[in-house]
């Protein structure tokens, strides 16, 4: 390529740039990728585990309630493509036009030198300088600027990567449970592990004649999804016959009783087969006599003598 033809080509490019007008300088398209997970609920159920046996022989029972869900999980790779451009700001032409002229001259000179260098000069010199100069000389266009670039969403495409089923089983944590005992329905709450602690000797059951209730009906429901579960727990006749007496032994006033009466209460609960309640009452009496070591010692010795129970050491309480 001759020197004369190189200058002719450069002049033609320069003239074309001055004739072309545009409001924005289009830049290379940009794309970004992200993963998206879609979860579709296939099945939703609640489960009440009343434990074994299904008949209550003791006044306390832990009921475990859980929530099961089955999902269809689909993973997608999402690609978003953006058209980028440099918005036109007229006041920038004040300095872009003279800089553009310098860049065109430098770019033309670099192309001449590239002829003698057998095309070994990089494109950033031979082409990019000309591109910058042409954009700078165009009064209707600013040069490309990554710092001022703006973008518009050009399109979105999704590619499915994986599809599977997932199962979850979570505790019915701190949620309401309806317990129907005879003609009354009580609203109780599970703990954070989804455990409902039933105690027929405690409120609200102690406020009714629970000795006449043979079955407890438990129900939970999720109002948002319309899911519910039911379960029944039988109360044995043997237990019902003990409840009224056991309640009086535990909850009647303790402070006005003599030590012998305290011992009788603990002993009688043990005889009724209510060892857990007997131990709890024993601990309550130890706590009650904490500030009177002599009375506490009298109670513990009398209890050991009358029942042969292995009494807890008050010093470890």
Secondary structure, 3 states (H helix, E strand, C coil): CCHHHHHHHHHHHHHHHHHCCCCEEECCCEEEEEEEEEEEEEEEEEEEECCCCCEECCCEEEEEEEEEEEEEEEEEEEEEEEEEEEECCHHHHHHHHHHHHHHHHHHHHHHHHHHHCCCCCCHHHHCHHHHHHHHHHCCCCCCCCCCCEEEEEEEEEEEEEEEEEEEEEEECCCCEEEEEECCEEEEEECCCCCEEEEECCCCCHHHCCHHHCCEEEEEEEECCCCEEEEEEEEECHHHHHHHHHHHHHHHCCCCCCCHHHHHHHHHHHHHCCCHHHHHHHHHHHHHHCCCCHHHHHHHHHHHHHHHCCCCCCHHHC
